[in-house]
Structures are given as structure tokens and as C-alpha cells.
Amino acid sequence: MPVIVGVTGASGSILAKSTIDRFLEYGIPVILTVSSAARIVWEKEMDSSFGEELEKWSSNKNFKFYQIGELAAPIASGTFSTRGMVIIPASMSTVAALSQGLSDNLLRRAADVSFKEKRTVVMVPRETPLHAIHLRNLSDLAMMGATILPPNPAFYLFQNSINDIVEFIVERIMVLFGVKSELPEKMQYKKDYIGEKID
């Protein structure tokens, strides 16, 4: 079954790209939908255009893309089976809309469907600092069953680059969708080091 990937206009386009790439590497089908704001942010943050990446992904038989306004797409219905959905990055406006049950575009409708069908929903919020309304909305989504996964660095791994941080977050997402993580092997040396420090 496919995983739905929703990309909003928050900063962090590299997180979305790397997540899609990893799912496809593992042979897991991906259904993608992105907001208009997400495309704008992508062009600001990424070296390759969204169109170039979309063309590359579309050559993979496990990839499908739907425009944000295609409310007749299969992922708008609970009768279409999926593994669930990851919204990465998740803007605070999308978080707010979902916490209020709004489903006025395909991304929000697909998330609403995932909630009502009790499927895995992972939110990767990109905002800091967070004020009380942000926190309340995220808490509401967590109570609905979402996993809130902020893209925080793993300081104990002594990460040296943005790519290291992205890789860590993507691996955490893979685990949440039932994919065996490569992290234990990569973390072994650091784990031993931390253990020595704690002892």
C-alpha cells in the first residue's frame, strides 16, 4: 500500500525530497500532493526545481502525483487503502486547519481521511518558537492519533551537517511506517561513546 506525502509551505523542502526518495528506494509506493506555497518555498530553498524532481519521481512506477485541487483523487476517499500519511514539512496553517477538521484541498482531505480511518499520520512541524495556539493545535492532532515529529537534531550523534540531520529525521519516519531503520548500525559508535559518558 502507498504512503501519502503532503508538502506544505513551511521551510524544509529538503525534508520532503529526502523522505520521498527514501520511500521509493525501499520500493514503497508514494502518492504526493503539495500546496502552492510549498512550490514557492521549494524554489527558494532547493538547487533543483520542483518540476525537475517531479519528472524524476514520475519515472518510478511506484510514484503518483495529484494536484492540490484534485478533490476527486483516490486519496480523498477512505475506501482507497494506504499506509497513512506524512505531512513534511507541516505549516502551522495546515496544522490549524486539520485540528479544526477543515478539508478544503486534497492535502487536508487526505489527512482528514487518514485520521478517520485510524491510519498512521506523521506531522513534521517546522516553526519556532511555538506559541500557545500552535501547541494547542499540535496537541489536538496528537490526541487524534498523529505522531508529532519535529525535525530536531540528534545532538548525541554529533551531527556535522544539515544532511546528517535530515537523514536522522527521515529514518525516524521510515520506522513509523514499518520500515526497518538503518540507524542502529550507524549509531553504534556514538551509542558506546554516550554510554561511557553516562557511566
Backbone as JSON, one array per atom type, in Angstrom:
{
  "sequence": "MPVIVGVTGASGSILAKSTIDRFLEYGIPVILTVSSAARIVWEKEMDSSFGEELEKWSSNKNFKFYQIGELAAPIASGTFSTRGMVIIPASMSTVAALSQGLSDNLLRRAADVSFKEKRTVVMVPRETPLHAIHLRNLSDLAMMGATILPPNPAFYLFQNSINDIVEFIVERIMVLFGVKSELPEKMQYKKDYIGEKID",
  "N": [[0.85, -1.2, 0.0], [0.39, 2.32, -0.61], [2.17, 5.22, 0.68], [1.01, 8.37, 1.6], [2.32, 11.49, 0.84], [2.37, 14.69, 1.97], [3.14, 18.0, 1.21], [3.71, 21.12, 2.55], [3.77, 24.77, 2.8], [5.76, 25.39, 4.65], [9.14, 26.01, 5.79], [11.79, 23.82, 4.79], [12.04, 22.09, 2.6], [13.9, 20.19, 1.78], [13.56, 18.1, 3.55], [11.18, 16.95, 2.71], [11.84, 16.11, 0.08], [13.91, 14.23, 0.6], [12.54, 12.34, 2.11], [10.62, 11.35, 0.29], [12.38, 10.3, -1.64], [13.6, 8.26, -0.11], [11.47, 6.5, 0.58], [10.83, 5.58, -2.01], [13.23, 4.37, -2.7], [13.11, 2.16, -1.03], [11.13, 0.79, -2.27], [8.53, 1.41, -1.67], [5.37, 2.51, -2.49], [4.55, 5.88, -3.34], [2.31, 8.54, -2.94], [1.94, 11.76, -3.87], [1.11, 15.06, -2.88], [1.09, 18.58, -3.08], [1.1, 21.87, -1.67], [0.42, 25.16, -3.05], [2.01, 27.1, -1.88], [4.08, 25.5, -0.99], [5.46, 24.9, -3.32], [6.51, 27.39, -3.92], [8.23, 27.86, -1.75], [9.97, 25.72, -2.15], [11.33, 26.45, -4.5], [12.83, 28.52, -3.51], [14.52, 27.32, -1.66], [15.8, 25.03, -2.67], [18.26, 23.47, -4.8], [17.6, 22.13, -7.15], [14.71, 22.37, -9.26], [11.2, 22.09, -8.37], [9.75, 20.99, -10.44], [11.71, 19.55, -11.85], [12.4, 17.56, -10.0], [9.91, 16.33, -9.75], [9.58, 15.28, -12.3], [11.64, 13.39, -12.3], [10.82, 11.66, -10.19], [8.43, 10.77, -11.29], [9.15, 8.96, -13.18], [9.34, 6.64, -11.87], [7.64, 3.68, -11.24], [6.3, 3.38, -8.89], [5.34, 5.79, -8.07], [3.03, 8.48, -7.72], [1.38, 11.49, -8.55], [-0.76, 14.09, -7.45], [-2.54, 17.05, -8.08], [-3.12, 19.82, -5.87], [-5.75, 20.68, -5.95], [-7.27, 18.56, -6.83], [-9.78, 17.12, -5.87], [-11.17, 14.86, -6.44], [-9.42, 12.83, -6.48], [-8.13, 9.52, -5.73], [-7.1, 9.36, -3.07], [-8.7, 10.99, -1.6], [-10.72, 9.57, -0.57], [-11.87, 7.3, 1.89], [-12.15, 4.67, 1.17], [-10.05, 4.01, -0.38], [-7.18, 2.31, 0.1], [-4.36, 3.0, 2.15], [-1.04, 3.25, 3.63], [-1.01, 5.33, 5.3], [-0.19, 8.73, 6.14], [2.29, 11.25, 5.73], [3.02, 14.51, 6.62], [5.13, 16.8, 5.52], [7.35, 19.38, 5.08], [5.25, 20.48, 7.81], [3.15, 23.14, 7.83], [2.06, 25.75, 10.1], [-0.42, 26.73, 9.45], [-1.64, 24.63, 8.09], [-1.59, 22.71, 10.12], [-3.33, 23.99, 11.91], [-5.71, 24.03, 10.39], [-6.25, 21.26, 10.09], [-6.59, 20.53, 12.74], [-9.01, 21.62, 13.22], [-10.67, 20.2, 11.64], [-10.89, 20.91, 8.95], [-11.09, 20.42, 5.48], [-10.38, 21.46, 2.87], [-8.79, 21.25, 0.64], [-6.87, 18.92, -1.39], [-4.69, 17.89, 0.05], [-5.34, 18.4, 2.75], [-7.76, 17.03, 2.88], [-6.92, 14.4, 2.38], [-5.41, 13.96, 4.68], [-7.42, 14.23, 6.61], [-8.99, 12.02, 5.96], [-7.14, 10.0, 6.56], [-6.99, 10.29, 9.32], [-9.66, 9.67, 10.1], [-9.85, 7.05, 9.3], [-8.16, 5.83, 11.0], [-5.44, 5.57, 10.42], [-1.82, 5.64, 10.12], [-0.51, 8.78, 10.86], [1.82, 11.23, 10.38], [3.22, 14.15, 11.49], [5.4, 16.69, 10.63], [6.33, 19.34, 11.98], [7.36, 22.64, 11.16], [8.32, 25.18, 12.68], [9.37, 27.79, 14.81], [9.92, 30.03, 17.51], [7.24, 28.23, 19.2], [3.94, 29.28, 19.75], [1.14, 29.5, 22.05], [-1.23, 28.79, 20.67], [-0.28, 27.33, 18.47], [0.83, 25.14, 19.86], [-1.45, 24.12, 21.12], [-2.97, 23.32, 18.91], [-1.28, 21.36, 17.78], [-1.28, 19.58, 19.9], [-3.97, 18.8, 19.87], [-4.01, 17.38, 17.45], [-2.26, 15.32, 18.09], [-3.79, 14.03, 20.02], [-5.71, 13.05, 18.38], [-4.39, 11.02, 17.22], [-2.14, 11.46, 15.71], [1.4, 11.35, 15.1], [3.69, 13.55, 16.3], [6.48, 14.88, 14.98], [8.99, 16.74, 15.36], [11.62, 18.22, 13.44], [14.18, 17.85, 14.93], [17.66, 18.15, 15.71], [19.8, 15.33, 16.41], [21.67, 15.6, 18.89], [23.34, 13.95, 20.3], [24.45, 12.34, 18.42], [26.41, 13.79, 17.3], [26.07, 15.33, 14.92], [27.13, 16.63, 11.81], [26.24, 18.14, 9.69], [23.57, 19.62, 7.73], [22.5, 17.64, 6.13], [23.04, 15.35, 7.63], [21.27, 15.7, 9.77], [18.83, 15.69, 8.4], [18.86, 13.08, 7.37], [18.65, 11.6, 9.73], [16.06, 12.35, 10.64], [14.48, 11.41, 8.52], [14.96, 8.66, 8.7], [13.69, 8.17, 11.14], [11.06, 8.61, 10.38], [10.71, 6.53, 8.54], [10.72, 4.29, 10.25], [8.34, 4.69, 11.64], [6.54, 4.03, 9.7], [6.87, 1.37, 9.46], [9.23, 0.48, 8.31], [12.36, -1.08, 8.39], [14.85, 0.4, 10.29], [18.01, 1.91, 9.48], [19.42, 3.07, 11.4], [20.4, 1.9, 13.93], [22.85, 0.54, 13.27], [24.35, 2.68, 12.29], [24.51, 4.25, 14.52], [26.04, 2.96, 16.39], [28.76, 3.45, 17.26], [28.58, 6.03, 18.37], [26.67, 5.52, 20.31], [28.03, 3.85, 22.08], [29.91, 5.68, 22.93], [28.36, 7.65, 24.21], [27.32, 6.05, 26.23], [29.6, 5.52, 27.75], [30.13, 8.08, 28.72], [27.88, 8.57, 30.29], [28.08, 6.58, 32.22]],
  "CA": [[0.0, 0.0, 0.0], [1.2, 3.54, -0.7], [2.2, 6.27, 1.7], [0.72, 9.71, 1.08], [3.22, 12.54, 1.3], [1.85, 16.04, 1.76], [4.16, 19.02, 1.41], [3.11, 22.44, 2.71], [4.65, 25.9, 2.56], [6.75, 25.65, 5.69], [10.52, 25.79, 5.38], [12.26, 22.45, 4.99], [11.76, 21.29, 1.41], [14.84, 19.07, 1.71], [12.98, 17.01, 4.32], [10.19, 16.3, 1.84], [12.56, 15.43, -1.0], [14.63, 13.07, 1.12], [11.55, 11.35, 2.53], [10.1, 10.71, -0.93], [13.47, 9.49, -2.21], [13.84, 7.07, 0.71], [10.36, 5.57, 0.37], [10.96, 4.98, -3.33], [14.39, 3.48, -2.63], [12.66, 0.94, -0.37], [10.08, 0.19, -3.07], [7.23, 1.74, -1.1], [4.69, 3.48, -3.35], [4.33, 7.22, -2.8], [1.36, 9.44, -3.58], [2.36, 13.09, -3.45], [0.37, 16.28, -3.19], [1.8, 19.72, -2.49], [0.38, 23.14, -1.72], [1.04, 26.19, -3.9], [3.07, 27.72, -1.08], [5.2, 24.56, -0.94], [6.23, 25.07, -4.56], [7.24, 28.66, -3.8], [9.34, 27.65, -0.8], [10.9, 24.79, -2.8], [12.18, 27.19, -5.45], [13.73, 29.37, -2.72], [15.44, 26.56, -0.81], [16.43, 23.87, -3.29], [19.07, 23.68, -6.01], [16.81, 21.63, -8.28], [13.34, 22.85, -9.21], [10.2, 21.07, -8.05], [9.41, 20.32, -11.69], [12.76, 18.58, -12.16], [12.25, 16.42, -9.09], [8.66, 15.65, -10.09], [9.85, 14.49, -13.51], [12.46, 12.24, -11.9], [9.99, 10.73, -9.43], [7.37, 10.24, -12.14], [9.69, 7.84, -13.96], [9.25, 5.47, -11.0], [6.28, 3.12, -11.31], [5.69, 3.45, -7.56], [5.08, 7.19, -7.72], [1.87, 9.14, -8.31], [1.23, 12.88, -8.1], [-2.05, 14.74, -7.67], [-2.58, 18.47, -7.79], [-3.78, 20.15, -4.6], [-7.18, 20.9, -6.15], [-7.91, 17.37, -7.37], [-10.52, 16.52, -4.77], [-11.71, 13.57, -6.87], [-8.33, 11.85, -6.45], [-8.45, 8.37, -4.87], [-6.72, 9.57, -1.67], [-9.75, 11.78, -0.94], [-11.74, 8.65, -0.09], [-11.43, 6.29, 2.84], [-12.19, 3.34, 0.56], [-8.75, 3.79, -1.01], [-6.3, 1.89, 1.19], [-2.99, 3.49, 2.2], [-0.35, 3.04, 4.89], [-1.17, 6.53, 6.09], [0.25, 9.98, 5.53], [3.25, 12.11, 6.41], [3.0, 15.9, 6.15], [6.52, 17.17, 5.76], [7.14, 19.97, 6.4], [3.87, 20.85, 8.12], [2.99, 24.54, 8.22], [1.12, 25.97, 11.18], [-1.77, 26.92, 8.9], [-2.17, 23.29, 7.83], [-1.83, 22.14, 11.44], [-4.55, 24.62, 12.44], [-6.86, 23.56, 9.6], [-6.53, 19.87, 10.41], [-7.09, 20.43, 14.12], [-10.41, 22.06, 13.19], [-11.42, 19.33, 10.74], [-11.07, 21.51, 7.63], [-10.53, 19.61, 4.39], [-10.74, 22.27, 1.71], [-7.96, 20.92, -0.53], [-6.59, 17.49, -1.4], [-3.77, 17.55, 1.13], [-6.08, 18.37, 4.01], [-8.76, 15.96, 2.8], [-6.22, 13.12, 2.54], [-5.08, 13.84, 6.09], [-8.68, 14.0, 7.32], [-9.33, 10.62, 5.7], [-6.21, 9.16, 7.32], [-7.42, 10.34, 10.73], [-10.92, 8.98, 10.34], [-9.65, 5.63, 9.07], [-7.22, 5.37, 12.03], [-4.17, 5.21, 9.8], [-0.66, 6.37, 10.61], [-0.35, 10.17, 10.43], [3.03, 11.82, 10.94], [3.33, 15.58, 11.24], [6.75, 17.22, 10.85], [6.1, 20.79, 12.03], [8.54, 23.49, 11.01], [8.08, 26.52, 13.21], [9.98, 28.02, 16.11], [9.31, 29.32, 18.64], [5.82, 27.9, 19.09], [3.11, 29.95, 20.75], [0.14, 28.65, 22.69], [-2.18, 28.25, 19.69], [0.45, 26.27, 17.76], [0.94, 24.0, 20.75], [-2.78, 23.55, 21.31], [-3.36, 22.63, 17.67], [-0.48, 20.13, 17.68], [-1.78, 18.67, 20.93], [-5.24, 18.25, 19.37], [-3.69, 16.37, 16.43], [-1.7, 14.17, 18.8], [-4.91, 13.33, 20.66], [-6.42, 12.37, 17.29], [-3.59, 9.87, 16.82], [-0.96, 11.82, 14.93], [2.72, 11.42, 15.7], [4.31, 14.86, 16.06], [7.91, 14.59, 14.86], [9.75, 17.94, 14.99], [12.93, 17.85, 12.86], [15.22, 18.27, 15.85], [18.93, 17.43, 15.58], [20.18, 14.37, 17.44], [22.95, 16.13, 19.32], [24.17, 12.85, 20.79], [25.12, 11.71, 17.27], [27.43, 14.72, 16.81], [25.79, 15.55, 13.5], [28.02, 17.65, 11.28], [25.69, 18.85, 8.54], [22.12, 19.58, 7.54], [22.17, 16.32, 5.58], [23.03, 14.39, 8.74], [20.01, 15.91, 10.49], [17.75, 15.23, 7.52], [18.92, 11.61, 7.32], [18.13, 11.11, 11.01], [14.6, 12.54, 10.66], [13.89, 10.51, 7.53], [14.99, 7.31, 9.27], [12.63, 8.09, 12.16], [9.8, 8.49, 9.65], [10.65, 5.18, 7.99], [10.35, 3.39, 11.33], [6.92, 4.89, 11.95], [5.76, 3.37, 8.65], [7.16, -0.06, 9.45], [10.44, 0.16, 7.55], [13.49, -1.31, 9.29], [15.77, 1.53, 10.29], [19.44, 1.68, 9.4], [20.06, 3.87, 12.45], [21.19, 1.2, 14.95], [24.2, 0.3, 12.79], [25.03, 3.96, 12.16], [24.63, 4.88, 15.82], [26.74, 2.1, 17.34], [29.93, 4.09, 17.87], [28.13, 7.13, 19.21], [25.96, 4.97, 21.45], [29.06, 3.44, 23.02], [30.54, 6.89, 23.47], [27.42, 8.24, 25.16], [27.25, 5.17, 27.37], [30.78, 5.74, 28.58], [29.97, 9.37, 29.37], [26.84, 8.46, 31.31], [28.63, 5.76, 33.3]],
  "C": [[0.88, 1.24, 0.0], [1.17, 4.36, 0.58], [1.88, 7.59, 1.0], [1.72, 10.68, 1.68], [2.6, 13.88, 0.95], [2.93, 17.05, 2.09], [3.49, 20.39, 1.47], [4.17, 23.53, 2.56], [5.58, 26.26, 3.68], [8.15, 25.44, 5.13], [10.92, 24.35, 5.65], [11.97, 21.54, 3.81], [12.66, 20.07, 1.29], [14.32, 17.86, 2.49], [11.99, 16.22, 3.47], [10.89, 15.5, 0.75], [13.21, 14.15, -0.51], [13.68, 11.97, 1.56], [10.98, 10.6, 1.33], [11.16, 9.8, -1.54], [13.64, 8.19, -1.44], [12.72, 6.05, 0.55], [10.52, 4.84, -0.96], [12.16, 4.03, -3.39], [14.0, 2.13, -2.02], [11.54, 0.24, -1.14], [8.69, 0.42, -2.53], [6.56, 2.79, -1.97], [4.4, 4.79, -2.62], [3.26, 7.93, -3.63], [1.61, 10.82, -3.0], [1.33, 14.14, -3.8], [1.03, 17.43, -2.44], [0.94, 20.98, -2.62], [1.1, 24.11, -2.66], [2.19, 26.85, -3.16], [4.29, 26.81, -1.01], [6.08, 24.69, -2.18], [7.08, 26.34, -4.49], [8.46, 28.49, -2.89], [10.4, 26.75, -1.43], [11.87, 25.56, -3.7], [13.17, 28.08, -4.71], [14.84, 28.56, -2.06], [16.29, 25.52, -1.54], [17.23, 24.25, -4.53], [18.33, 23.23, -7.26], [15.38, 22.11, -8.14], [12.39, 21.72, -8.84], [9.84, 20.29, -9.31], [10.43, 19.27, -12.08], [12.64, 17.34, -11.28], [10.99, 15.62, -9.42], [8.85, 14.77, -11.32], [10.66, 13.24, -13.17], [11.62, 11.21, -11.16], [8.97, 10.03, -10.32], [7.84, 9.1, -13.03], [9.66, 6.53, -13.16], [7.82, 4.96, -10.98], [5.55, 3.18, -9.97], [5.31, 4.86, -7.14], [3.86, 7.72, -8.45], [1.74, 10.53, -7.72], [-0.16, 13.38, -8.42], [-1.94, 16.21, -7.28], [-3.43, 18.73, -6.54], [-5.3, 20.33, -4.75], [-7.94, 19.69, -6.65], [-8.65, 16.6, -6.27], [-11.21, 15.22, -5.15], [-10.64, 12.5, -6.91], [-8.65, 10.72, -5.49], [-8.16, 8.61, -3.39], [-7.7, 10.45, -0.91], [-10.84, 10.88, -0.36], [-11.15, 7.61, 0.85], [-11.45, 4.88, 2.28], [-10.9, 3.01, -0.17], [-7.74, 3.51, 0.1], [-4.89, 2.48, 1.05], [-2.36, 3.09, 3.52], [-0.56, 4.2, 5.85], [-0.54, 7.7, 5.38], [1.31, 10.66, 6.4], [3.14, 13.5, 5.78], [4.33, 16.51, 6.55], [7.0, 18.17, 4.71], [5.67, 20.37, 6.58], [3.82, 22.3, 8.6], [1.99, 24.66, 9.35], [-0.3, 26.23, 10.67], [-2.42, 25.58, 8.59], [-2.48, 22.58, 9.14], [-3.14, 22.68, 12.01], [-5.8, 24.11, 11.71], [-7.23, 22.14, 9.98], [-7.08, 19.71, 11.81], [-8.55, 20.84, 14.22], [-11.26, 21.24, 12.23], [-11.67, 19.91, 9.36], [-10.4, 20.65, 6.57], [-10.86, 20.24, 3.05], [-9.79, 22.11, 0.53], [-7.56, 19.45, -0.4], [-5.67, 17.07, -0.26], [-4.52, 17.42, 2.46], [-7.13, 17.27, 4.01], [-8.09, 14.6, 3.0], [-5.83, 12.9, 3.99], [-6.32, 13.54, 6.91], [-9.12, 12.55, 7.17], [-8.43, 9.69, 6.52], [-6.57, 9.14, 8.8], [-8.66, 9.49, 10.94], [-10.82, 7.48, 10.13], [-8.63, 5.02, 10.04], [-5.91, 4.87, 11.44], [-3.03, 6.05, 10.41], [-0.63, 7.78, 10.01], [0.87, 10.74, 11.16], [3.1, 13.28, 10.52], [4.75, 16.02, 11.57], [6.66, 18.75, 10.83], [7.4, 21.57, 11.94], [8.18, 24.9, 11.41], [8.78, 26.63, 14.55], [10.18, 29.51, 16.32], [7.82, 29.08, 18.38], [5.04, 28.66, 20.15], [1.96, 29.03, 21.17], [-0.84, 28.03, 21.7], [-1.53, 27.13, 18.88], [0.46, 24.99, 18.61], [-0.4, 23.32, 20.98], [-3.22, 22.76, 20.09], [-2.58, 21.32, 17.5], [-0.93, 19.11, 18.72], [-3.09, 18.02, 20.49], [-4.98, 17.15, 18.34], [-3.1, 15.12, 17.07], [-2.8, 13.35, 19.46], [-5.75, 12.59, 19.63], [-5.62, 11.17, 16.77], [-2.35, 10.19, 16.01], [0.31, 11.69, 15.76], [3.33, 12.76, 15.32], [5.83, 14.66, 16.11], [8.65, 15.86, 14.42], [11.12, 17.53, 14.44], [14.09, 18.35, 13.71], [16.52, 17.49, 15.62], [19.11, 16.43, 16.71], [21.58, 14.75, 17.9], [23.91, 15.03, 19.77], [24.86, 12.09, 19.67], [26.21, 12.6, 16.69], [27.28, 14.97, 15.31], [26.56, 16.78, 13.01], [27.44, 18.49, 10.15], [24.17, 18.79, 8.55], [21.71, 18.19, 7.02], [22.15, 15.25, 6.65], [21.71, 14.48, 9.52], [18.84, 15.38, 9.69], [17.7, 13.71, 7.49], [18.33, 11.01, 8.6], [16.61, 11.2, 11.05], [13.92, 11.57, 9.7], [13.87, 9.07, 8.05], [13.92, 7.13, 10.34], [11.26, 7.92, 11.5], [9.64, 7.09, 9.09], [10.18, 4.18, 9.05], [8.86, 3.48, 11.64], [6.01, 4.24, 10.9], [6.18, 1.91, 8.45], [8.37, -0.47, 8.64], [11.59, 0.0, 8.54], [14.5, -0.18, 9.16], [17.22, 1.09, 10.16], [20.17, 2.38, 10.55], [20.87, 3.07, 13.46], [22.63, 0.96, 14.53], [24.99, 1.6, 12.74], [25.32, 4.59, 13.51], [25.58, 4.14, 16.76], [27.91, 2.81, 18.03], [29.5, 5.2, 18.81], [27.43, 6.62, 20.45], [26.97, 4.53, 22.52], [29.68, 4.64, 23.71], [29.64, 7.52, 24.53], [27.33, 7.38, 26.42], [28.42, 5.36, 28.32], [30.65, 7.05, 29.36], [28.98, 9.29, 30.52], [27.36, 7.67, 32.5], [29.62, 6.57, 34.13]]
}
